[in-house]
């Protein structure tokens, strides 16, 4: 709430301003008046004043002397000076005293409102910066393991996080990973020795395994360790820049990089065995571009974990050596990854559309000869989407359906396409019931309308104004509602959906860049390219060529 103080020895000036200016419209909740600088100082002691507007020429203490005193005792206050003198000396002195603005009398309402509005915006910017600073301090003091796991889960389960947002989070959470670099993923399962322990003991063992991993890998890798959404641990590794640069100078870069990783893993397993007296089984992904490839790497690792018969304690499977394929590029699974994605539909509570999407996926699979690997691919993709939305709504997926978490129980529903379809649709109904009843997951009807509009095939060229027209609200008011409900700006959401659509078209069609530009509602291919690079760190051409 903004409180403002008007100071002038000619009381008709302050009274006129107090009566004529639409204070509430510009965000001022309370206006105080003083007829002298001395009286103003008393009011400043008694009230939480944010803005002082004072005449310069007053008997006794002048306006310049007043704002100097204000600046010394209340440096957060914005000061604006009014005067009938146009002498530069006053303006120069006001600048030296760091006055926010300097206005000549007689003051027009338009100029006055503009000056006060500028001071209010300046205050809000400062408050936002202050809040962010204290939030950062809180984040530093919070349990980093929870923050690390939450961010990792979002990425593993398919949440698309804009590059700038992800980079900010990585920095705030002190995770030494960089975007657009190569990474590898280790899926770690505890051996039989650990399985006999109680839950608390296993948690301690998992913590110890993470500490051992970070200690042993840190010489050559940046590491990110946490508990995975499914029943395993995740260790993400990225070569340190200096080591990567040295290896890149070698013709055998790929081989040497893999040898370094294998040696580190062997040392890691040996130390776990020596210190914790237990064996580990590992699935090691192929190297992928972080963060773009992390979801696919996770699915690939889980598929291998479920499908391979190599379940002996202490086994290590390198997917790069086995050349295991996910099969996600097959035509029969195209509808699974076509925007809007299942996560997007569930996130916006478009339950009926999500149900139709799942049915489309299985209808496409019926027309092709589906392999067991493809059944697992669909199962894992749908499970990941369900798990992400459940966690976001404050629920545990295992409480809603045990098959979504336990790979052994999942085997019984992966014997046929019909069983998997029935499970997916039944699970969707359970999820809808649970989350619709949860206050934590409830969003307003307006937000649901916005998501449906933007999620439609023709929704990519919509603007904030056109969406506002559809829901019969003023664009500014709609933007405020959307931001308050979702934490994301409406304009940012529209751009994110456009960029996800662009990514799909670039990857799965042969359309020209200018055709994609037009389809997404952009008039200028150069501007579209700039937005795409800002979002993904590369131009559309670079993405397609890569």
C-alpha positions in Angstrom: 0.0 0.0 0.0 1.5 3.3 -1.1 1.4 6.3 1.3 2.2 9.7 -0.1 3.0 13.1 1.6 2.2 16.5 0.0 4.2 19.4 1.5 3.6 23.1 0.6 3.3 26.2 2.7 0.4 27.3 0.4 -2.2 24.8 1.7 -4.5 25.3 -1.3 -1.9 23.6 -3.4 -1.8 20.4 -1.4 -5.6 20.4 -0.9 -6.2 20.8 -4.6 -3.9 17.9 -5.4 -5.4 15.8 -2.7 -8.9 16.3 -4.1 -8.3 16.2 -7.9 -5.8 13.5 -8.5 -7.3 9.9 -9.0 -5.0 8.5 -6.3 -6.5 5.0 -6.0 -6.3 4.5 -9.8 -2.5 5.1 -9.8 -2.0 2.9 -6.7 -1.9 5.4 -3.8 -4.0 4.3 -0.9 -3.4 7.2 1.6 -2.4 10.9 1.1 -1.1 13.0 3.9 -0.6 16.8 3.9 1.8 19.2 5.6 2.1 22.9 5.5 5.8 23.0 6.4 8.9 20.9 6.4 8.9 20.7 10.2 5.3 19.3 10.1 6.3 16.9 7.3 9.1 15.4 9.5 6.6 14.7 12.3 4.3 12.9 9.8 7.2 11.0 8.5 8.0 9.7 12.0 4.4 8.6 12.5 3.6 7.0 9.1 5.2 4.6 6.6 5.5 7.2 3.9 6.7 6.0 0.4 6.7 9.2 -1.6 7.3 12.8 -0.6 6.2 15.6 -2.9 7.4 19.0 -1.7 7.6 22.6 -2.8 11.1 23.9 -2.9 10.6 27.4 -1.6 9.2 27.4 1.9 9.9 29.6 5.0 12.2 28.0 7.5 13.4 24.7 6.2 13.2 24.6 2.4 12.1 21.7 0.3 15.7 20.9 -0.7 16.7 20.8 3.0 13.7 18.5 3.6 14.6 16.0 1.0 18.2 16.0 2.2 17.0 15.1 5.7 14.6 12.5 4.3 17.4 10.9 2.2 19.6 10.6 5.3 17.0 9.0 7.5 14.6 7.3 5.1 16.7 6.5 2.0 13.9 4.3 0.5 11.5 7.2 0.1 11.1 8.7 -3.4 11.2 12.5 -3.4 9.6 14.8 -6.0 10.1 18.6 -6.0 7.6 21.3 -7.1 8.7 24.8 -7.8 7.8 28.0 -9.7 11.4 28.7 -10.3 13.0 27.4 -13.5 16.5 28.2 -12.4 18.9 25.4 -13.2 20.5 25.8 -9.8 17.5 24.2 -8.2 17.4 21.3 -10.6 21.1 20.7 -10.2 20.8 20.7 -6.4 17.8 18.3 -6.6 19.8 15.9 -8.7 22.7 16.0 -6.2 20.2 15.1 -3.5 18.9 12.2 -5.6 15.4 13.6 -5.9 13.3 11.3 -8.1 11.8 14.1 -10.2 11.6 17.9 -10.5 8.4 19.5 -11.8 7.7 23.2 -12.5 4.5 25.0 -11.3 1.8 25.3 -12.4 1.6 21.5 -12.6 -0.7 19.8 -15.1 -2.5 16.7 -13.8 -1.1 14.6 -16.6 2.5 15.5 -15.9 1.9 15.1 -12.1 0.4 11.6 -12.5 3.1 10.6 -14.8 5.8 11.6 -12.3 4.0 9.9 -9.4 3.4 6.7 -11.4 7.1 6.6 -12.3 8.0 6.8 -8.6 5.6 4.0 -7.8 7.0 1.8 -10.4 10.5 2.5 -9.1 9.4 1.5 -5.7 7.8 -1.7 -6.9 11.0 -2.6 -8.8 13.0 -2.1 -5.7 10.6 -4.2 -3.6 10.6 -7.0 -6.2 14.5 -6.9 -6.2 14.4 -7.0 -2.4 12.0 -10.0 -2.4 14.1 -11.9 -4.9 17.2 -11.2 -2.8 15.5 -12.6 0.3 14.1 -15.5 -1.6 17.5 -16.3 -2.8 18.8 -16.2 0.7 16.0 -18.6 1.7 16.8 -20.9 -1.1 20.4 -21.0 0.0 19.4 -21.9 3.5 16.8 -24.4 2.4 17.3 -28.1 2.0 19.1 -28.2 -1.4 18.5 -31.9 -1.8 14.7 -31.2 -2.0 15.3 -28.3 -4.5 17.7 -30.4 -6.6 15.3 -33.4 -6.7 12.3 -31.3 -7.6 14.0 -29.6 -10.5 15.5 -33.0 -11.7 12.0 -34.6 -11.5 10.5 -31.9 -13.7 13.2 -32.5 -16.4 13.1 -36.3 -16.2 9.3 -36.4 -16.5 9.2 -34.1 -19.6 8.6 -30.6 -18.3 10.0 -28.1 -20.8 11.7 -25.3 -18.9 12.9 -22.2 -20.9 16.7 -22.1 -21.1 17.0 -18.8 -19.2 14.7 -20.0 -16.4 16.6 -23.3 -16.1 20.0 -21.5 -16.1 18.7 -19.2 -13.3 17.5 -22.2 -11.2 20.8 -24.1 -11.7 22.7 -21.0 -10.5 20.4 -20.4 -7.5 20.5 -24.0 -6.4 24.3 -24.2 -6.9 24.1 -27.0 -9.4 27.2 -26.8 -11.5 25.6 -27.8 -14.8 25.4 -25.9 -18.0 22.8 -25.9 -20.8 23.7 -27.1 -24.3 26.5 -29.4 -23.0 26.9 -33.1 -23.2 25.8 -35.2 -20.2 25.4 -38.8 -19.3 22.9 -40.4 -16.8 23.4 -43.2 -14.4 20.4 -45.1 -13.1 21.4 -46.8 -9.9 19.6 -49.7 -8.2 20.6 -51.0 -4.8 21.5 -54.7 -4.6 20.0 -57.4 -2.4 22.1 -56.5 0.6 20.3 -53.2 0.8 16.8 -54.5 0.1 16.7 -56.3 3.5 17.0 -52.9 5.3 14.1 -50.8 6.7 13.0 -47.6 5.0 15.1 -45.3 7.3 18.3 -47.4 6.8 17.8 -47.4 3.0 17.4 -43.6 3.0 20.7 -43.3 4.9 22.4 -45.7 2.4 21.1 -43.6 -0.5 22.4 -40.5 1.1 25.8 -42.1 1.6 25.9 -43.4 -2.0 25.2 -39.8 -3.2 28.1 -38.5 -1.1 30.5 -41.1 -2.4 29.5 -40.4 -6.0 30.0 -36.6 -5.6 33.4 -37.1 -3.9 34.7 -39.6 -6.5 33.4 -38.0 -9.7 34.1 -34.3 -8.8 37.7 -34.3 -10.1 36.6 -34.8 -13.7 32.8 -34.2 -13.7 30.1 -31.9 -12.5 27.6 -34.1 -10.8 23.9 -33.9 -9.9 22.5 -36.7 -7.7 19.0 -37.4 -6.4 16.3 -40.0 -5.9 14.5 -40.6 -9.2 10.7 -40.5 -9.6 10.8 -44.3 -10.3 12.4 -46.8 -8.0 16.1 -45.9 -8.5 18.7 -43.2 -8.0 19.9 -40.8 -10.6 23.4 -39.5 -11.1 23.9 -37.0 -13.9 27.4 -36.2 -14.9 29.0 -33.6 -17.2 32.7 -33.3 -18.0 34.3 -30.3 -16.5 35.0 -27.7 -19.3 38.8 -27.9 -19.0 38.8 -31.7 -19.4 36.3 -31.6 -22.2 38.4 -29.1 -24.1 41.5 -31.3 -23.7 39.6 -34.3 -25.0 38.1 -32.5 -27.9 41.6 -32.0 -29.3 42.0 -35.7 -29.6 40.8 -37.8 -32.6 39.6 -40.4 -30.1 37.5 -37.9 -28.1 34.4 -40.2 -27.9 36.4 -43.2 -26.9 38.5 -41.3 -24.3 35.4 -39.7 -22.8 33.7 -43.1 -22.4 36.9 -44.6 -20.9 37.0 -41.8 -18.3 33.4 -42.4 -17.4 33.8 -46.2 -17.1 36.9 -45.8 -14.9 35.0 -43.4 -12.6 32.0 -45.8 -12.4 34.3 -48.8 -11.6 35.9 -46.7 -8.8 32.5 -45.7 -7.5 31.2 -49.2 -7.3 34.3 -50.4 -5.6 34.1 -47.8 -2.9 30.3 -48.4 -2.3 31.1 -52.1 -1.9 34.0 -51.5 0.5 32.4 -48.8 2.7 28.7 -49.8 2.5 29.1 -53.5 2.1 26.7 -53.8 -0.8 26.5 -54.0 -4.6 24.9 -51.7 -7.1 23.4 -52.3 -10.5 23.7 -49.5 -13.0 22.2 -48.5 -16.4 24.4 -45.9 -18.1 22.8 -43.8 -20.8 24.4 -42.7 -24.0 25.7 -39.1 -23.9 23.1 -36.5 -24.7 22.6 -32.8 -25.0 21.5 -31.3 -21.6 18.7 -30.5 -21.0 17.0 -31.4 -24.3 17.9 -35.1 -24.2 17.4 -35.8 -20.5 13.8 -37.1 -20.7 14.6 -39.4 -23.6 17.7 -40.7 -21.8 15.6 -41.4 -18.7 13.0 -43.3 -20.6 15.7 -45.2 -22.4 17.4 -46.1 -19.1 14.1 -47.2 -17.6 13.2 -49.3 -20.6 16.5 -51.1 -20.4 16.0 -51.6 -16.7 12.6 -53.2 -17.3 13.4 -55.1 -20.5 16.8 -56.6 -20.0 17.2 -60.0 -18.4 20.5 -58.9 -16.9 19.3 -58.4 -13.3 22.2 -59.8 -11.4 23.5 -57.7 -8.5 26.4 -55.6 -9.5 25.7 -55.5 -13.2 26.5 -52.5 -15.3 24.9 -51.9 -18.7 26.3 -49.1 -21.0 23.6 -48.3 -23.5 26.2 -46.8 -25.8 27.8 -50.2 -26.1 24.5 -52.0 -26.5 23.1 -49.5 -29.0 19.6 -49.9 -27.5 17.0 -47.9 -29.3 14.0 -46.2 -27.8 11.9 -46.4 -31.0 10.3 -43.0 -30.4 10.7 -42.0 -34.0 8.5 -44.7 -35.3 5.3 -43.5 -37.1 3.1 -45.4 -34.7 4.2 -43.2 -31.7 4.1 -39.9 -33.5 0.7 -38.9 -32.0 2.1 -39.4 -28.5 4.6 -36.6 -29.0 2.6 -34.2 -31.2 1.7 -30.9 -29.4 -0.2 -30.3 -27.3 1.6 -32.9 -25.3 -0.1 -35.0 -22.7 1.6 -33.1 -19.9 0.3 -29.8 -21.3 -3.3 -31.2 -21.5 -3.1 -32.5 -17.9 -1.5 -29.3 -16.7 -4.4 -27.3 -18.1 -7.0 -29.9 -16.9 -8.2 -30.7 -20.4 -9.2 -34.2 -19.3 -11.5 -35.0 -22.2 -8.8 -33.9 -24.7 -6.2 -35.9 -22.8 -8.4 -39.0 -23.0 -8.8 -38.5 -26.8 -5.0 -38.2 -27.2 -4.4 -41.4 -25.3 -7.0 -43.2 -27.5 -5.4 -41.8 -30.6 -2.0 -43.2 -29.6 -3.4 -46.7 -29.1 -5.5 -46.4 -32.3 -2.3 -45.6 -34.2 -0.5 -48.5 -32.5 -3.2 -50.9 -33.6 -2.5 -50.2 -37.2 1.2 -51.1 -36.9 3.0 -54.1 -35.5 4.0 -52.9 -32.1 7.1 -54.2 -30.4 7.4 -54.8 -26.7 9.9 -51.9 -26.6 7.2 -49.6 -28.0 4.7 -50.8 -25.3 7.2 -49.8 -22.7 7.8 -46.5 -24.4 4.1 -45.6 -24.3 3.8 -46.9 -20.7 6.8 -44.8 -19.5 5.7 -41.7 -21.4 2.2 -41.8 -20.0 3.4 -42.7 -16.5 5.8 -39.8 -16.5 3.1 -37.4 -17.5 0.8 -38.8 -14.8 3.6 -38.7 -12.2 4.6 -35.1 -13.0 1.0 -33.8 -12.7 0.3 -35.8 -9.5 3.5 -34.4 -7.8 2.6 -30.9 -8.9 -0.8 -31.3 -7.3 0.7 -32.5 -4.0 -0.2 -36.2 -4.6 1.9 -39.3 -4.7 1.2 -41.4 -7.8 1.8 -44.6 -6.0 -1.1 -43.8 -3.7 -3.4 -43.4 -6.8 -2.2 -46.5 -8.6 0.5 -49.0 -7.6 1.3 -50.0 -11.2 2.6 -46.5 -12.1 5.6 -46.9 -9.8 6.5 -50.6 -9.4 8.3 -52.1 -12.5 7.5 -55.6 -11.3 3.7 -55.0 -11.0 3.8 -53.1 -14.3 4.7 -56.3 -16.1 1.2 -57.6 -15.8 -0.3 -54.7 -17.8 2.4 -54.7 -20.5 1.4 -58.1 -21.9 -1.0 -56.6 -24.5 -2.1 -53.4 -26.1 -5.6 -53.7 -24.7 -4.5 -54.1 -21.1 -2.2 -51.1 -21.4 -5.0 -49.0 -23.0 -7.4 -49.9 -20.2 -4.9 -49.1 -17.6 -4.0 -45.7 -19.1 -7.7 -44.6 -19.4 -8.6 -46.0 -15.9 -5.5 -44.2 -14.5 -6.5 -40.9 -16.2 -10.0 -41.2 -14.5 -8.4 -41.8 -11.1 -6.1 -38.9 -11.6 -8.9 -36.6 -12.7 -11.0 -37.5 -9.6 -8.1 -37.1 -7.1 -6.7 -33.8 -8.5 -10.1 -32.2 -9.2 -10.9 -32.7 -5.6 -7.6 -31.2 -4.4 -7.6 -27.5 -3.5 -3.9 -27.3 -4.4 -4.7 -28.2 -8.0 -7.8 -26.1 -8.5 -7.5 -23.3 -11.1 -10.0 -20.8 -12.2 -12.4 -21.4 -15.1 -10.8 -18.5 -16.9 -7.3 -20.1 -16.8 -8.9 -23.3 -18.2 -10.4 -21.3 -21.1 -7.0 -19.7 -21.9 -5.3 -23.1 -21.9 -7.9 -24.6 -24.2 -7.7 -21.6 -26.6 -3.9 -21.7 -26.8 -3.8 -25.5 -27.0 -6.1 -25.6 -30.0 -4.3 -26.2 -33.4 -5.3 -22.7 -34.4 -4.3 -21.1 -31.1 -0.6 -20.5 -32.0 -1.3 -17.1 -33.5 -3.4 -15.8 -30.7 -2.3 -12.7 -28.7 -3.1 -11.6 -25.2 -5.7 -9.1 -26.6 -7.4 -11.7 -28.8 -7.6 -14.2 -25.9 -8.9 -11.4 -23.6 -11.6 -10.8 -26.2 -12.6 -14.4 -26.2 -13.0 -14.5 -22.4 -14.6 -11.0 -22.3 -12.0 -9.4 -20.1 -9.6 -6.5 -20.3 -6.1 -7.7 -21.4 -4.4 -6.1 -18.4 -6.9 -7.7 -16.0 -6.6 -11.1 -17.7 -2.8 -11.0 -17.5 -2.9 -10.2 -13.8 -5.3 -13.1 -13.2 -3.2 -15.5 -15.2 0.0 -14.5 -13.5 -1.5 -14.8 -10.0 -3.0 -18.3 -10.8 -0.1 -19.8 -12.6 3.0 -17.8 -11.7 3.8 -17.4 -15.4 3.1 -14.4 -17.5 0.4 -14.9 -20.1 2.6 -13.6 -22.9 5.4 -16.0 -21.8 3.0 -18.9 -21.8 1.9 -18.1 -25.4 5.5 -17.9 -26.5 6.4 -21.1 -24.8 3.5 -23.0 -26.5 4.6 -21.5 -29.9 8.2 -22.6 -29.3 7.1 -26.1 -28.4 5.1 -26.2 -31.6 8.0 -24.9 -33.6 10.3 -27.6 -32.1 7.9 -30.2 -33.2 7.5 -28.9 -36.7 11.2 -28.5 -37.2 11.8 -32.1 -36.0 9.0 -33.9 -37.6 8.2 -32.0 -40.9 10.0 -30.8 -43.9 8.3 -27.4 -43.8 10.4 -24.4 -44.7 11.3 -21.9 -41.9 9.2 -19.2 -43.5 6.2 -21.7 -43.6 6.6 -22.5 -39.9 7.0 -18.8 -39.2 3.7 -18.1 -40.8 1.9 -21.0 -39.2 2.9 -19.8 -35.8 1.5 -16.4 -36.4 4.9 -14.5 -36.8 5.2 -12.1 -39.7 9.0 -11.9 -39.8 11.2 -15.1 -40.1 14.1 -13.1 -38.6 12.1 -12.3 -35.5 10.9 -15.9 -35.2 14.5 -17.1 -35.4 15.5 -14.6 -32.7 12.7 -15.8 -30.4 13.6 -19.4 -31.1 17.3 -18.8 -30.3 16.4 -17.0 -27.1 14.2 -19.9 -26.0 16.4 -22.9 -27.0 19.9 -21.3 -27.4 20.2 -22.0 -31.2 18.5 -20.8 -34.4 15.9 -23.0 -36.2 18.4 -23.8 -38.9 21.0 -24.8 -36.4 18.5 -27.0 -34.6 17.4 -28.7 -37.8 21.0 -29.1 -39.1 22.1 -30.6 -35.8 
